[in-house]
């Protein structure tokens, strides 16, 4: 695998994709693991000598995409109406023919159906990445989800996800699944790269006093991410006499105004005004994780990967996560791992008392125990979840398909 240069990208002199145009398609480029991965892969394609097109509605990451060598192609990729999707398949085929696209990579279900139609029409290799669990038991929903298992190569972002694909879509996926964990840029999510000034500025923005320890939940505001569980756990910690804590909920509501009101009402009902605060989207996540004493990931439904827990571990911040989904791959803890080798705490889903106990235990860790924990966590991330590994494996998939 090529080693990244000082900018974190891959050296262009290797040029394994020289002159080739690869198109990724995704609904939007806002916050999220799929969106961030799209930008990272586009940067790597450009550094490898290729043209990296991204067909998407737009979003806050478009500027970064373009700065890193990717090309934004405005496209109605969020459309879910069947008639609109059929028309979009024709439009995408025309776009691919005009731009000389050699491979299409889809990262979400509705645009994946569009991309599948265009790829089959043009005889192009088609890659999908299964970024989520994609729940649904009805025949129609299973069929809709199955497009993510119809790629010539189906990338699963964890072994947990790969097992889901095999169980739900055995006919489509067969032996075409490739596990490629979401990669973390360890030059960015690195304690030495985050200045004290960035951390202090973020604490001021959040209204957190210098003596308060932050418990951070960094996720979009949606019920399955477990904000309510953390609020209930915060009430338990307060009732036990734990002081000087600030529970920060960082993330977009993405239009879920009723859920925002529900969270605010729960905070008020538990008497946690001034302790729990919603701060909206955060643009400096390395500083956010560095500012936190503990990062909580209390999801009540399985995480297909769990990016926050990995990034927090990379920055040396202890994590408490719900023990479902891909968590056993990303956070090592008993019973699978002996206590002396753990990299974080895992708790049952939807259990505020268990979450409160784990948070209290982590906040009470002595300096030596905390240092040992964070070193193990950083080593675990470096060994298994680096950006370089993800990029190298993804480009290998592209090369393999393009050489057929």
Secondary structure, DSSP 8 states (H G I E B T S, - for coil): ---B-TTSSB-GGG-TTTT-EEEEE-S--SSSHHHHHHHHHHHHHHHTT-EEEEEES--TTHHHHHHTTEEEEE--TT---HHHHHHHHHHHHHHHHHHTEEEEEE-SHHHHHHHHHHHHHHT-EEEEEE-S-----SHHHHHHHGGGG-SSEEEESSHHHHHHHHHH-HHHHTT-EEE----B-TTTS-GGGS-HHHHHHHHHHHT--TT-EEEEEES-S-GGG-HHHHHHHHHHHHHTT--SEEEEEES--TT-HHHHHHHHHHHHHTT-BTTEEEEE--S-HHHHHHH-SEEEE--SS--SS-HHHHHHHHTT-EEEEESSTTHHHHS--TTTS-GGG--SEEE-TT-HHHHHHHHHHHHT--HHHHHHHHHHHHHHHHHH-BHHHHHHHHHHHHHHHHT-
